[in-house]
Amino acid sequence: MTEPVTPENARAILDNYLSGLCNRRSTVQRRQRRDERLGGDSQQSGPRMKLIIGNKNYSSWSLRGWLAAKQSGMSFEEIVVPLYGENWEATKQGGEILPSSGKVPLLWDGDAVVWDSLAILEYLADKVGRDRFWPKDEVARGMARSMVAEMHSSFQALRAECPMNVRKRFDGFEASETCKEDILRILGLWAEARSRFGSGGPYLFGTFGAADVFFAPVVSRFISYQIPVPGFAAAYMQAVWEHEWLQGWIEASENEEWVIEQYDTVG
Ligand SMILES: N[C@@H](CCC(=O)N[C@@H](CS)C(=O)NCC(=O)O)C(=O)O
């Protein structure tokens, strides 16, 4: 008789299924105790959230998740997992990174686990109040939400040709036509947000918010690949770059020792 699936046995059933399917041994032998999981700390009993991110130099989605956590104003512990390191395949298949199937960022909040940068931002906005992340004005908010969604789902050429590499500067980078279209589209969105809704400060919708969280890695890419931009965009990029959270992230990126060759040789 088929065993009914429950939250407790689901993993074991899937592991069993996979090991039969691929004829490979599952790396998840048993459910780990909380204090055995990645970065686990048996001393920690408080409600502090835990954010699991990748290398600060390379992981653009992690930067978004981390900025969202900062923007929430809540205290959180951060755990950096070196992407594509020696034991990456094993790391992906165990511990607290498992729910996202090995993608970062992931946020643990007690028993709640949320992955995917946009879901993390929205989860935190639900927790601390929408206004910390999104413009109050409905028209501005509609645009900010659209820009964030578009960033989350689009600009594949830019992402593929210009992987984030915070500490690196590439000379002579030549963007493809599709990548140029992505860049133009982004500059157009920035221009519209700044001109229509940006009067309250130097960020896309005036004060720092969700849209800046999502476009911060683009700012880093434009700087790394030395993409020529008009003055209004340079001013916006400078404001983002000089933001104290970005400065902290940049410094940490520079101090990281991990190098991912494939991201250091493009351009
Ligand atoms: N749509 C996801 C993307 C997450 C993602 O692809 N993260 C990359 C790092 S930037 C990752 O975890 N890569 C590891 C892998 O795919 O093995 C999000 O918004 O968080």
The ligand as an SDF file (V2000), in Angstrom:
LIG
                    3D

 20 19  0  0  0  0  0  0  0  0999 V2000
   14.8130   33.8460   -8.2100 N   0  0  0  0  0  0  0  0  0  0  0  0
   15.6990   33.5240   -7.1100 C   0  0  0  0  0  0  0  0  0  0  0  0
   17.0750   33.2430   -7.6530 C   0  0  0  0  0  0  0  0  0  0  0  0
   18.0250   32.6570   -6.6280 C   0  0  0  0  0  0  0  0  0  0  0  0
   19.3360   32.2130   -7.2640 C   0  0  0  0  0  0  0  0  0  0  0  0
   19.3840   31.7510   -8.4300 O   0  0  0  0  0  0  0  0  0  0  0  0
   20.4280   32.3530   -6.5150 N   0  0  0  0  0  0  0  0  0  0  0  0
   21.7280   31.9250   -6.9940 C   0  0  0  0  0  0  0  0  0  0  0  0
   22.8250   32.8060   -6.4180 C   0  0  0  0  0  0  0  0  0  0  0  0
   22.7440   34.4740   -6.9400 S   0  0  0  0  0  0  0  0  0  0  0  0
   22.0140   30.5250   -6.4810 C   0  0  0  0  0  0  0  0  0  0  0  0
   21.6030   30.1800   -5.4040 O   0  0  0  0  0  0  0  0  0  0  0  0
   22.7460   29.7280   -7.2420 N   0  0  0  0  0  0  0  0  0  0  0  0
   23.1800   28.4500   -6.7790 C   0  0  0  0  0  0  0  0  0  0  0  0
   22.7400   27.3170   -7.6420 C   0  0  0  0  0  0  0  0  0  0  0  0
   21.9020   27.5360   -8.5270 O   0  0  0  0  0  0  0  0  0  0  0  0
   23.2390   26.2140   -7.4130 O   0  0  0  0  0  0  0  0  0  0  0  0
   15.6700   34.6770   -6.0920 C   0  0  0  0  0  0  0  0  0  0  0  0
   15.0890   35.7100   -6.4170 O   0  0  0  0  0  0  0  0  0  0  0  0
   16.1490   34.5410   -4.9650 O   0  0  0  0  0  0  0  0  0  0  0  0
  1  2  1  0
  2  3  1  0
  2 18  1  0
  3  4  1  0
  4  5  1  0
  5  6  2  0
  5  7  1  0
  7  8  1  0
  8  9  1  0
  8 11  1  0
  9 10  1  0
 11 12  2  0
 11 13  1  0
 13 14  1  0
 14 15  1  0
 15 16  2  0
 15 17  1  0
 18 19  2  0
 18 20  1  0
M  END
$$$$
